[in-house]
Amino acid sequence: MIHVNPHYQKLQASYLFADIAQRVRAFQQRRPDAELIRLGIGDVTEPLPPACIQALHAAVDELTRASSFRGYGPEQGYDFLREAIARHDFQARGAPIAADEIFVSDGAKCDVGNFQELFATDIRVAIPDPVYPVYVDTNVMAGRTGAAMQDRYEGLAYLPCTAENGYVPQLPDAPVDLVYLCSPNNPTGATMTRAQLQAWVDYARAYRALILFDAAYEAFIRDDGLPHSIYEIPGAREVAVEFRSYSKTAGFTGVRCAYAVVPRDCMAWQADGKAVSLHALWNRRHTTRFNGVSYPVQRAAEAVYSPEGRQQVRALTDGYLRNAATIRAGFQAMGLPCTGGDNSPYIWVDTGRDAWEFFGLLLDKAAVVCTPGAGFGRCGRRHVRISAFNSQANVEAAMQRIAQALA
Ligand code: MLT
C-alpha cells in the first residue's frame, strides 16, 4: 500500500495565493460585471523590455539553423550569463562573487524552496513573521516542524516583525542554524540597512548558522545607502546564500529565469564536525534534478545587462515604484499606517481590523484584490499587502474606489 508523506498532511489546505484566487473566482461568479483590479499576487503586468524581446527572437533564430543549434546547455547556466551576473550584479557593487558561484534556474521560488534539502531534519530554523509562505511550507514538507498550532508550526523559531522593530527581524533569543531573510521584504516592503544585515552576518558566523537571503526585489532599491546584496557585507561569503530573480526586475514572471549564489566559502557541518562545501552539494543537487534554463531565455536575461536593457529595466521598475507611491499616499490619506513602497513594490497596510475581513470588504465594495496579511503569518493578522504591479491607470482607479469604499 502506498503511504502518504505524513509531513504534507500538516500543511494548511491550500497555498495562500491559490486560496485567494479561489475566493476571487467565487466573487466573479457572483458579480460577473464587476471590473476587477488585481493588486494581490505580485505578478507583473507590463511587457518585457524591448532589449530582452530582441535577444529572445535572435536566440530562437539561432535554434532554426543546424550551425547554431544548441541542445542541452550547462545545468548551472551558460557562461555568458553567469559572467554578466557576476560582473554587473556583484563585482560592480564591490561584492566579491565569481561567475562559477552563480547557479541559473527557472525561479527564485524553486531555489529558496529547494535549498533546505541540503540540511539535516533536526536543524533549528528561524522564520520572520510575516513571511513569504514558501519558506515555511517547504520546511514543513521536509519534516522539520511539528503540527500546525492555529497559525504557527511547532518547532520553528518565529521572529516577529512589527511596527515596533520597523518590520525588521531581530536576532533570536535561542540559537538557530538556518535563517531566512528577505530584503526588500515580501510582504512588508521593509528594507534592511547595512548595520542590520551586518548584525545577522556576525550572528551567523558566531553560531555557524546559514542565512538564506532572498533578494528578489533588489531592483526596487532607490536609497543609495542600502545594500543590494548580502555580499556587500564583510564576512557574508562564509554564511549566506543569495537568491535573485528576473521576474519582478524585468517582467519575467511568465518567462522564468532566476539564479542562486552559493559562494565557495559557505559550509555546513557533518556530525563529526567536518566541513562540507555547500557549493559542491548544491552543484550535485542542481545537476541531478535540473537540466538548465532554455537558451533563448538565458539570452533574454543577458540582455538585461546591456546599456539599453538597463535603462528599460529602470523605467519598468520606476513605473511600479510610482504606483507604490500612489498607493502609499492613498492609504496614509485615509489614516491607515503603511510601510514599504519606497524601495519596494509592496505596501504593508495596518488596517486596524481583521485582515480577511478587510480583504473581503475591498473585494465586495471596490472590486479590488489585495493579499490578507494573515496569510503571511500571525503578525499580519491586521494587515493587508497591496502590490504595485499593475498599470498606473488601474492603480489610480483602485485607490479612488478604495477611498470611496472606506469613506
Ligand atoms: C507574491 O505575490 O508574493 C509573489 O508573486 C510570489 C512569488 O513571487 O512567488
Residues whose N, C-alpha, C, O or C-beta is under 5 A from the ligand:
A	BS01	MLT	G40 I41 G42 D43 K109
